Amino acid sequence: MTLASLVALAAEESGHGNVALETVVFGIIAIAVFGVLALVTLSYRNVANRHSHKAEAYAAKHANDVQQAGHGH
């Protein structure tokens, strides 16, 4: 017997009903994981505006660097 026929025979003898219903759990887990990752991503929205005083100080300190780097590109 080949490996494929042994696997088919073992699957037939195991007596499992609808295997598709057993795989739904993997989809549910995947949706939950992607949902958590989406929440983590959304938690970083608008982070720069939370520290506007730091952003303004950095922009004022490096204003000349931005103007000089802008030529030739």
Biopython code that builds the backbone (N, CA, C, O; Angstrom):
import numpy as np
from Bio.PDB.StructureBuilder import StructureBuilder

atoms = [
    (1, "MET", "N", (0.833, -1.183, 0.000)),
    (1, "MET", "CA", (0.000, 0.000, 0.000)),
    (1, "MET", "C", (0.877, 1.245, 0.000)),
    (1, "MET", "O", (1.967, 1.267, 0.571)),
    (2, "THR", "N", (0.375, 2.261, -0.647)),
    (2, "THR", "CA", (1.099, 3.525, -0.647)),
    (2, "THR", "C", (0.685, 4.343, 0.569)),
    (2, "THR", "O", (-0.275, 4.022, 1.269)),
    (3, "LEU", "N", (1.428, 5.387, 0.789)),
    (3, "LEU", "CA", (1.135, 6.250, 1.933)),
    (3, "LEU", "C", (-0.243, 6.897, 1.782)),
    (3, "LEU", "O", (-0.988, 7.014, 2.755)),
    (4, "ALA", "N", (-0.574, 7.312, 0.570)),
    (4, "ALA", "CA", (-1.870, 7.966, 0.338)),
    (4, "ALA", "C", (-3.022, 7.006, 0.638)),
    (4, "ALA", "O", (-4.029, 7.405, 1.223)),
    (5, "SER", "N", (-2.874, 5.750, 0.238)),
    (5, "SER", "CA", (-3.957, 4.807, 0.505)),
    (5, "SER", "C", (-4.049, 4.478, 1.993)),
    (5, "SER", "O", (-5.144, 4.239, 2.502)),
    (6, "LEU", "N", (-2.920, 4.461, 2.693)),
    (6, "LEU", "CA", (-2.950, 4.241, 4.142)),
    (6, "LEU", "C", (-3.643, 5.389, 4.871)),
    (6, "LEU", "O", (-4.407, 5.174, 5.812)),
    (7, "VAL", "N", (-3.366, 6.602, 4.423)),
    (7, "VAL", "CA", (-3.999, 7.770, 5.043)),
    (7, "VAL", "C", (-5.497, 7.752, 4.771)),
    (7, "VAL", "O", (-6.295, 8.040, 5.663)),
    (8, "ALA", "N", (-5.881, 7.416, 3.546)),
    (8, "ALA", "CA", (-7.300, 7.354, 3.203)),
    (8, "ALA", "C", (-8.000, 6.270, 4.011)),
    (8, "ALA", "O", (-9.124, 6.465, 4.474)),
    (9, "LEU", "N", (-7.349, 5.145, 4.180)),
    (9, "LEU", "CA", (-7.932, 4.058, 4.954)),
    (9, "LEU", "C", (-8.083, 4.452, 6.427)),
    (9, "LEU", "O", (-9.101, 4.157, 7.052)),
    (10, "ALA", "N", (-7.072, 5.114, 6.970)),
    (10, "ALA", "CA", (-7.137, 5.545, 8.365)),
    (10, "ALA", "C", (-8.236, 6.581, 8.568)),
    (10, "ALA", "O", (-8.924, 6.566, 9.589)),
    (11, "ALA", "N", (-8.403, 7.480, 7.601)),
    (11, "ALA", "CA", (-9.440, 8.496, 7.707)),
    (11, "ALA", "C", (-10.822, 7.866, 7.627)),
    (11, "ALA", "O", (-11.752, 8.302, 8.305)),
    (12, "GLU", "N", (-10.950, 6.844, 6.798)),
    (12, "GLU", "CA", (-12.238, 6.175, 6.655)),
    (12, "GLU", "C", (-12.613, 5.404, 7.912)),
    (12, "GLU", "O", (-13.783, 5.348, 8.289)),
    (13, "GLU", "N", (-11.620, 4.812, 8.553)),
    (13, "GLU", "CA", (-11.878, 4.002, 9.738)),
    (13, "GLU", "C", (-12.085, 4.829, 10.995)),
    (13, "GLU", "O", (-12.642, 4.348, 11.982)),
    (14, "SER", "N", (-11.635, 6.070, 10.954)),
    (14, "SER", "CA", (-11.722, 6.873, 12.168)),
    (14, "SER", "C", (-13.161, 7.223, 12.524)),
    (14, "SER", "O", (-13.453, 7.489, 13.690)),
    (15, "GLY", "N", (-14.043, 7.230, 11.572)),
    (15, "GLY", "CA", (-15.448, 7.452, 11.858)),
    (15, "GLY", "C", (-15.821, 8.897, 12.081)),
    (15, "GLY", "O", (-16.904, 9.168, 12.601)),
    (16, "HIS", "N", (-14.971, 9.834, 11.711)),
    (16, "HIS", "CA", (-15.313, 11.248, 11.860)),
    (16, "HIS", "C", (-16.415, 11.590, 10.879)),
    (16, "HIS", "O", (-16.431, 11.117, 9.743)),
    (17, "GLY", "N", (-17.321, 12.410, 11.332)),
    (17, "GLY", "CA", (-18.440, 12.817, 10.496)),
    (17, "GLY", "C", (-18.032, 13.901, 9.516)),
    (17, "GLY", "O", (-17.367, 13.628, 8.518)),
    (18, "ASN", "N", (-18.425, 15.111, 9.798)),
    (18, "ASN", "CA", (-18.166, 16.235, 8.918)),
    (18, "ASN", "C", (-16.897, 16.939, 9.380)),
    (18, "ASN", "O", (-16.891, 17.624, 10.403)),
    (19, "VAL", "N", (-15.835, 16.766, 8.623)),
    (19, "VAL", "CA", (-14.547, 17.356, 8.995)),
    (19, "VAL", "C", (-14.578, 18.868, 8.794)),
    (19, "VAL", "O", (-13.838, 19.592, 9.460)),
    (20, "ALA", "N", (-15.422, 19.354, 7.885)),
    (20, "ALA", "CA", (-15.497, 20.792, 7.628)),
    (20, "ALA", "C", (-15.940, 21.549, 8.876)),
    (20, "ALA", "O", (-15.479, 22.666, 9.111)),
    (21, "LEU", "N", (-16.817, 20.970, 9.671)),
    (21, "LEU", "CA", (-17.257, 21.639, 10.889)),
    (21, "LEU", "C", (-16.139, 21.730, 11.914)),
    (21, "LEU", "O", (-16.099, 22.670, 12.708)),
    (22, "GLU", "N", (-15.239, 20.772, 11.904)),
    (22, "GLU", "CA", (-14.123, 20.802, 12.848)),
    (22, "GLU", "C", (-13.106, 21.879, 12.483)),
    (22, "GLU", "O", (-12.394, 22.378, 13.355)),
    (23, "THR", "N", (-13.032, 22.238, 11.220)),
    (23, "THR", "CA", (-12.062, 23.251, 10.796)),
    (23, "THR", "C", (-12.579, 24.669, 10.976)),
    (23, "THR", "O", (-11.814, 25.617, 10.799)),
    (24, "VAL", "N", (-13.835, 24.849, 11.317)),
    (24, "VAL", "CA", (-14.388, 26.182, 11.552)),
    (24, "VAL", "C", (-13.669, 26.851, 12.718)),
    (24, "VAL", "O", (-13.542, 28.075, 12.752)),
    (25, "VAL", "N", (-13.207, 26.063, 13.656)),
    (25, "VAL", "CA", (-12.509, 26.595, 14.822)),
    (25, "VAL", "C", (-11.263, 27.368, 14.404)),
    (25, "VAL", "O", (-10.945, 28.398, 14.998)),
    (26, "PHE", "N", (-10.552, 26.876, 13.382)),
    (26, "PHE", "CA", (-9.358, 27.572, 12.919)),
    (26, "PHE", "C", (-9.707, 28.942, 12.344)),
    (26, "PHE", "O", (-8.960, 29.903, 12.531)),
    (27, "GLY", "N", (-10.821, 29.034, 11.658)),
    (27, "GLY", "CA", (-11.269, 30.324, 11.141)),
    (27, "GLY", "C", (-11.630, 31.290, 12.247)),
    (27, "GLY", "O", (-11.320, 32.479, 12.171)),
    (28, "ILE", "N", (-12.283, 30.780, 13.270)),
    (28, "ILE", "CA", (-12.651, 31.622, 14.407)),
    (28, "ILE", "C", (-11.400, 32.137, 15.112)),
    (28, "ILE", "O", (-11.334, 33.304, 15.499)),
    (29, "ILE", "N", (-10.415, 31.267, 15.276)),
    (29, "ILE", "CA", (-9.160, 31.681, 15.908)),
    (29, "ILE", "C", (-8.459, 32.739, 15.062)),
    (29, "ILE", "O", (-7.940, 33.717, 15.600)),
    (30, "ALA", "N", (-8.438, 32.551, 13.743)),
    (30, "ALA", "CA", (-7.795, 33.516, 12.851)),
    (30, "ALA", "C", (-8.494, 34.870, 12.918)),
    (30, "ALA", "O", (-7.829, 35.905, 12.959)),
    (31, "ILE", "N", (-9.817, 34.875, 12.931)),
    (31, "ILE", "CA", (-10.555, 36.138, 13.019)),
    (31, "ILE", "C", (-10.263, 36.828, 14.348)),
    (31, "ILE", "O", (-10.116, 38.050, 14.393)),
    (32, "ALA", "N", (-10.180, 36.057, 15.426)),
    (32, "ALA", "CA", (-9.878, 36.641, 16.736)),
    (32, "ALA", "C", (-8.475, 37.248, 16.759)),
    (32, "ALA", "O", (-8.278, 38.341, 17.289)),
    (33, "VAL", "N", (-7.510, 36.543, 16.187)),
    (33, "VAL", "CA", (-6.131, 37.057, 16.163)),
    (33, "VAL", "C", (-6.057, 38.336, 15.336)),
    (33, "VAL", "O", (-5.438, 39.310, 15.763)),
    (34, "PHE", "N", (-6.678, 38.344, 14.161)),
    (34, "PHE", "CA", (-6.657, 39.550, 13.334)),
    (34, "PHE", "C", (-7.417, 40.690, 14.001)),
    (34, "PHE", "O", (-7.048, 41.853, 13.838)),
    (35, "GLY", "N", (-8.458, 40.381, 14.739)),
    (35, "GLY", "CA", (-9.173, 41.418, 15.476)),
    (35, "GLY", "C", (-8.300, 42.062, 16.541)),
    (35, "GLY", "O", (-8.302, 43.283, 16.704)),
    (36, "VAL", "N", (-7.558, 41.240, 17.261)),
    (36, "VAL", "CA", (-6.649, 41.777, 18.284)),
    (36, "VAL", "C", (-5.558, 42.615, 17.632)),
    (36, "VAL", "O", (-5.211, 43.681, 18.141)),
    (37, "LEU", "N", (-5.016, 42.149, 16.516)),
    (37, "LEU", "CA", (-3.989, 42.927, 15.813)),
    (37, "LEU", "C", (-4.555, 44.252, 15.295)),
    (37, "LEU", "O", (-3.851, 45.262, 15.291)),
    (38, "ALA", "N", (-5.800, 44.258, 14.864)),
    (38, "ALA", "CA", (-6.428, 45.502, 14.417)),
    (38, "ALA", "C", (-6.579, 46.477, 15.576)),
    (38, "ALA", "O", (-6.367, 47.678, 15.408)),
    (39, "LEU", "N", (-6.943, 45.974, 16.746)),
    (39, "LEU", "CA", (-7.057, 46.845, 17.919)),
    (39, "LEU", "C", (-5.706, 47.436, 18.321)),
    (39, "LEU", "O", (-5.624, 48.600, 18.712)),
    (40, "VAL", "N", (-4.659, 46.636, 18.223)),
    (40, "VAL", "CA", (-3.319, 47.138, 18.533)),
    (40, "VAL", "C", (-2.927, 48.223, 17.543)),
    (40, "VAL", "O", (-2.374, 49.252, 17.930)),
    (41, "THR", "N", (-3.215, 47.993, 16.263)),
    (41, "THR", "CA", (-2.893, 48.984, 15.246)),
    (41, "THR", "C", (-3.675, 50.270, 15.468)),
    (41, "THR", "O", (-3.116, 51.361, 15.360)),
    (42, "LEU", "N", (-4.942, 50.156, 15.772)),
    (42, "LEU", "CA", (-5.765, 51.345, 15.988)),
    (42, "LEU", "C", (-5.378, 52.101, 17.256)),
    (42, "LEU", "O", (-5.651, 53.296, 17.374)),
    (43, "SER", "N", (-4.752, 51.422, 18.190)),
    (43, "SER", "CA", (-4.359, 52.102, 19.424)),
    (43, "SER", "C", (-3.221, 53.098, 19.187)),
    (43, "SER", "O", (-2.968, 53.957, 20.032)),
    (44, "TYR", "N", (-2.544, 52.992, 18.061)),
    (44, "TYR", "CA", (-1.451, 53.914, 17.747)),
    (44, "TYR", "C", (-1.912, 55.095, 16.896)),
    (44, "TYR", "O", (-1.080, 55.879, 16.439)),
    (45, "ARG", "N", (-3.211, 55.238, 16.675)),
    (45, "ARG", "CA", (-3.711, 56.380, 15.916)),
    (45, "ARG", "C", (-3.490, 57.668, 16.697)),
    (45, "ARG", "O", (-3.685, 57.715, 17.912)),
    (46, "ASN", "N", (-3.085, 58.698, 15.990)),
    (46, "ASN", "CA", (-2.999, 60.050, 16.543)),
    (46, "ASN", "C", (-1.985, 60.168, 17.681)),
    (46, "ASN", "O", (-2.124, 61.039, 18.539)),
    (47, "VAL", "N", (-0.985, 59.320, 17.700)),
    (47, "VAL", "CA", (0.013, 59.360, 18.773)),
    (47, "VAL", "C", (0.852, 60.624, 18.683)),
    (47, "VAL", "O", (1.211, 61.199, 19.710)),
    (48, "ALA", "N", (1.170, 61.067, 17.472)),
    (48, "ALA", "CA", (2.007, 62.258, 17.309)),
    (48, "ALA", "C", (1.319, 63.496, 17.882)),
    (48, "ALA", "O", (1.988, 64.376, 18.424)),
    (49, "ASN", "N", (0.031, 63.573, 17.774)),
    (49, "ASN", "CA", (-0.683, 64.747, 18.276)),
    (49, "ASN", "C", (-0.814, 64.752, 19.796)),
    (49, "ASN", "O", (-1.150, 65.783, 20.380)),
    (50, "ARG", "N", (-0.561, 63.651, 20.428)),
    (50, "ARG", "CA", (-0.616, 63.621, 21.889)),
    (50, "ARG", "C", (0.550, 64.378, 22.500)),
    (50, "ARG", "O", (0.479, 64.830, 23.643)),
    (51, "HIS", "N", (1.620, 64.513, 21.736)),
    (51, "HIS", "CA", (2.823, 65.184, 22.219)),
    (51, "HIS", "C", (3.165, 66.333, 21.280)),
    (51, "HIS", "O", (4.287, 66.414, 20.780)),
    (52, "SER", "N", (2.223, 67.205, 21.043)),
    (52, "SER", "CA", (2.415, 68.278, 20.072)),
    (52, "SER", "C", (3.506, 69.247, 20.505)),
    (52, "SER", "O", (4.197, 69.810, 19.655)),
    (53, "HIS", "N", (3.676, 69.454, 21.808)),
    (53, "HIS", "CA", (4.722, 70.375, 22.256)),
    (53, "HIS", "C", (6.105, 69.839, 21.877)),
    (53, "HIS", "O", (6.992, 70.627, 21.548)),
    (54, "LYS", "N", (6.305, 68.541, 21.915)),
    (54, "LYS", "CA", (7.574, 67.961, 21.504)),
    (54, "LYS", "C", (7.762, 68.074, 19.996)),
    (54, "LYS", "O", (8.863, 68.359, 19.525)),
    (55, "ALA", "N", (6.690, 67.852, 19.239)),
    (55, "ALA", "CA", (6.776, 67.938, 17.785)),
    (55, "ALA", "C", (7.080, 69.363, 17.348)),
    (55, "ALA", "O", (7.877, 69.575, 16.435)),
    (56, "GLU", "N", (6.459, 70.328, 17.984)),
    (56, "GLU", "CA", (6.715, 71.732, 17.638)),
    (56, "GLU", "C", (8.145, 72.129, 17.994)),
    (56, "GLU", "O", (8.789, 72.856, 17.237)),
    (57, "ALA", "N", (8.643, 71.668, 19.119)),
    (57, "ALA", "CA", (10.017, 71.984, 19.519)),
    (57, "ALA", "C", (11.010, 71.352, 18.550)),
    (57, "ALA", "O", (12.004, 71.982, 18.190)),
    (58, "TYR", "N", (10.758, 70.127, 18.127)),
    (58, "TYR", "CA", (11.641, 69.459, 17.171)),
    (58, "TYR", "C", (11.607, 70.178, 15.824)),
    (58, "TYR", "O", (12.649, 70.375, 15.199)),
    (59, "ALA", "N", (10.418, 70.569, 15.376)),
    (59, "ALA", "CA", (10.295, 71.255, 14.090)),
    (59, "ALA", "C", (11.007, 72.603, 14.126)),
    (59, "ALA", "O", (11.644, 72.988, 13.146)),
    (60, "ALA", "N", (10.910, 73.316, 15.230)),
    (60, "ALA", "CA", (11.581, 74.608, 15.342)),
    (60, "ALA", "C", (13.096, 74.437, 15.378)),
    (60, "ALA", "O", (13.831, 75.248, 14.815)),
    (61, "LYS", "N", (13.557, 73.389, 16.036)),
    (61, "LYS", "CA", (15.002, 73.160, 16.153)),
    (61, "LYS", "C", (15.613, 72.734, 14.830)),
    (61, "LYS", "O", (16.748, 73.102, 14.528)),
    (62, "HIS", "N", (14.883, 71.971, 14.041)),
    (62, "HIS", "CA", (15.423, 71.417, 12.805)),
    (62, "HIS", "C", (14.826, 72.050, 11.553)),
    (62, "HIS", "O", (14.838, 71.427, 10.492)),
    (63, "ALA", "N", (14.310, 73.261, 11.651)),
    (63, "ALA", "CA", (13.695, 73.919, 10.497)),
    (63, "ALA", "C", (14.725, 74.188, 9.406)),
    (63, "ALA", "O", (14.417, 74.048, 8.222)),
    (64, "ASN", "N", (15.938, 74.570, 9.783)),
    (64, "ASN", "CA", (16.983, 74.849, 8.791)),
    (64, "ASN", "C", (17.431, 73.579, 8.088)),
    (64, "ASN", "O", (17.765, 73.623, 6.904)),
    (65, "ASP", "N", (17.448, 72.464, 8.774)),
    (65, "ASP", "CA", (17.854, 71.193, 8.168)),
    (65, "ASP", "C", (16.900, 70.790, 7.053)),
    (65, "ASP", "O", (17.324, 70.277, 6.018)),
    (66, "VAL", "N", (15.632, 71.022, 7.264)),
    (66, "VAL", "CA", (14.631, 70.650, 6.262)),
    (66, "VAL", "C", (14.758, 71.529, 5.032)),
    (66, "VAL", "O", (14.633, 71.042, 3.908)),
    (67, "GLN", "N", (15.002, 72.804, 5.227)),
    (67, "GLN", "CA", (15.130, 73.719, 4.094)),
    (67, "GLN", "C", (16.386, 73.425, 3.284)),
    (67, "GLN", "O", (16.342, 73.489, 2.055)),
    (68, "GLN", "N", (17.490, 73.106, 3.925)),
    (68, "GLN", "CA", (18.726, 72.814, 3.219)),
    (68, "GLN", "C", (18.675, 71.473, 2.513)),
    (68, "GLN", "O", (19.246, 71.336, 1.431)),
    (69, "ALA", "N", (18.026, 70.504, 3.074)),
    (69, "ALA", "CA", (17.969, 69.177, 2.481)),
    (69, "ALA", "C", (17.008, 69.139, 1.295)),
    (69, "ALA", "O", (17.053, 68.193, 0.509)),
    (70, "GLY", "N", (16.156, 70.122, 1.145)),
    (70, "GLY", "CA", (15.145, 70.108, 0.094)),
    (70, "GLY", "C", (15.677, 70.399, -1.305)),
    (70, "GLY", "O", (14.982, 70.130, -2.284)),
    (71, "HIS", "N", (16.888, 70.942, -1.429)),
    (71, "HIS", "CA", (17.374, 71.309, -2.767)),
    (71, "HIS", "C", (17.997, 70.116, -3.461)),
    (71, "HIS", "O", (18.601, 69.255, -2.821)),
    (72, "GLY", "N", (17.846, 70.072, -4.759)),
    (72, "GLY", "CA", (18.490, 69.046, -5.566)),
    (72, "GLY", "C", (17.779, 67.707, -5.613)),
    (72, "GLY", "O", (18.307, 66.751, -6.182)),
    (73, "HIS", "N", (16.617, 67.619, -5.038)),
    (73, "HIS", "CA", (15.924, 66.323, -5.052)),
    (73, "HIS", "C", (14.672, 66.401, -5.838)),
    (73, "HIS", "O", (13.957, 65.406, -5.961)),
]
sb = StructureBuilder()
sb.init_structure("model")
sb.init_model(0)
sb.init_chain("A")
sb.init_seg("    ")
for serial, (resi, resn, name, xyz) in enumerate(atoms, 1):
    if name == "N":
        sb.init_residue(resn, " ", resi, " ")
    sb.init_atom(name, np.array(xyz, "f"), 0.0, 1.0, " ", f" {name:<3s}", serial, name[0])
structure = sb.get_structure()
